[in-house]
Amino acid sequence: MRLDINSSILIFGGSGTIGSSTALHLARKGYRNIRVLDVYPIPSAQSAGNDLNKIMGTSLRNPVDRQLSLEAEDAWSNDPTFSPYYHRSGRLLDCCGSSDGINDLRDTVAKLEDAGLGHTVEWLDAEAQIIQRVPQLTGSNIQGWKGIFFERGGWLTAAKAIDSVGRELIQHGVQFSFGDSGTFQSLILSDDGKTCSGAVTKDGTRYLADRVVLASGAWTPSLVELEDQCCSKAWVYAHMQLTPEEVKEYIGCPVVYNEDIGFFFEPNEDGIIKVCDEFPGFTRYKMHQPFGASKPTLVSIPRSHARHPTDTYPNASEITIRKAIAAFLPNFKDKELFNRAMCWCADTADANLLVCEHPRWKGCFVATGDSGHSFKLLPIIGKHVVELLEGTLQEDLREAWRWRPGSGDARKSTRAALAKDLADLPGWKHDSVDTEKGDSDHGVP
Ligand code: FAD
């Protein structure tokens, strides 16, 4: 059945990044029967996008990523729902001076030149040039470093931007179901099991619909059978509080990203700096049977920080975050850290999204596989999900985002090494009850 503006569409994960964007673009196109379903209200407390800030940069990995990030940059700059949340601070991408690191930087410059964007970057060959661009790095341990400075790009006030989408959704009259009545449980299938005509939520509500979209981020592989195409992994961050005097010094600081060490952002309006380290992520494997799987298998299942607020991150992360602070922000090396947290993403083997119809169930679509770099797409990714639903998705996007089991290892993805499992890493779990046993944590509010 072709879509028309009266078609009913369910969007699970609609309080998150890709789901809220999908609801927004459906609503802007005049669709009148859209329901956003999520464990949490928008912005979902467990969304990877529910964060102080995220980097906005041009991804040059492949033509699809480049097209999407240029579209996104334009929307962050010009769409009033998003533009208040874009801080064009510029961006420093640097390396510690290894030959691999320098080759990566040169490769990035070459790709930018090929894309006609060479004029938007400046090669920084030595510490002095880096400090000229980012004076806040004076006194940092950056001897031997090289870098590139991007005039374009900067950072996004992430959670506030999703909240802005939520406000526009309310104006459009989109319907919402949160909590148990928004938590995906199973699909409603035709007698022959080949067509999806809706979904059942945790409280038993049956929602009939013409299309079901699963944009449930890192939870998706535990909700429906994805044939190992996505592996859910956690990355970490910590916050530190600056004094008003310190804020003055760091305000306007470009985003500093070092692929060996991590990254940090200028302080937000409350004087808080977020610091992240760089590493291949953490998995959390459990025996589990997603909807549509014939038997339980090992699936990496997110453990929601919203549901487990005393969770922090492994002791190993404290060491690497402190290492990043010592390198970038040595004056703050003894500052107290707070809001230590893990946040969950879904890696695919090739780091491209998985946005396609589920081959087993006509009418059921997945929109996931963010691979840790998709927040910046918030303003525009939903436009392309709608094109998929309408059957007009550009051929190269369709090809990049197709159903592709067996085409690589999502556990490794494009990362430098395999992710370690949280079961082997002490320090992150602080609740008194052993919720690890018999695990029913995924997607539960
Ligand atoms: P989410 O935004 O997580 O949304 C998933 C939604 O599904 C949530 O709202 C959740 O509540 C809901 N859900 C879960 N289970 C159910 C269920 N059973 N029923 C209904 N709903 C359900 N990207 C960038 O572009 N720039 C960056 O600088 C950047 N930095 C990052 C730093 C860290 C530490 C992390 C972890 C990620 C970072 N990312 C960055 C990646 C970015 O956050 C993600 O790619 C993006 O937010 C993922 O969007 P999503 O819609 O797939 O998932």
Residues whose N, C-alpha, C, O or C-beta is under 5 A from the ligand:
A	BS01	FAD	F12 G13 S15 G16 T17 I18 G19 L37 D38 V39 Y40 S44 Q46 S47 A48 G49 K54 I55 G182 T183 F184 A215 S216 G217 A218 W219 W235 V236 Y237 C343 W344 A367 T368 D370 G372 H373 S374 F375 K376 G443
